[in-house]
Amino acid sequence: MIKKHLAVLSVTVLAPLFSGASILPNDVNLCEKRECTEQMLGIQKDFDENKHFAIAEGDVGLYSGACYHLAHGVDPKQEHHGLALFETGDHNVINYQGLFSFFATSNPYAGMDVAAARARLTSYGSTPYPVMLEPGQGHVVISYGDDGKIDYWFHSTDDGSKLFLLSRWEVKGAQQTSFCRFEKH
C-alpha cells in the first residue's frame, strides 16, 4: 500500500519536471518537439553554443535583427525583425523591453540609437520586465495568471556583440515560438 502511494506521489511530483513544458536553465531547446526551419535550427544552434548573457548591471544593451516565428498564419521561413533593449532599473535590476515587427521588407530598427528605441518602445506601450540572471543566460517570464505566460531566454556572445533570443508564448490557448539573432547597435 505504501509503495503504491509512493509511486503515485513520485509520478505526480516528478512528471511536471520532465514534461515537454519544462525548461531548465541552459536547457532551452524550442526545436526539440517542433518542426523548425533551417533558419530556426541555426539560431537554436547559436543559442546553444553561446551560454552567456553579457549585459552587466549599469550597461545599456540595444539589439535588433532577424526573427522567425512558429505561429498561426505566419510563414516560418519568412524573415521578420525584433528589437531588444536592456537597461538597469531600480535596485540595479536589468530590465528588458522589446518589439517584434512582422512583414517589413527590411529591419525597421536598424541603426536606431537608444533614445529612438526608447521612444519607439514607449509609443507602442512596451513595459520593462526584470531579467532573471540564470547560469549562462537571461530569462524573462511574463505571467498572465490562468491565461498563460510568455518566456524569453537570452544568450549572447562573450563580447555581447550578438544576442540570441528564444521565446515561447502560451496565452489564452494561442501559441507562438520565436527565434531571433540580433546584432548590438
Secondary structure, 3 states (H helix, E strand, C coil): CHHHHHHHHHHHHHHHHHCCCCCCCCCCCCCCCCCCCHHHHHHHHHHHHCCCCCCCCCCCEEEEEEEEEEECCCCCCCCEEEEEEEEECHHHCEEEEEEEECCCCCCCCCCCCHHHHHHHHHHCCCCCEECEEECCEEEEEEECHHHEEEEEEEEECCCCCEEEEEEEEEECCEEEEEEEEEEEC
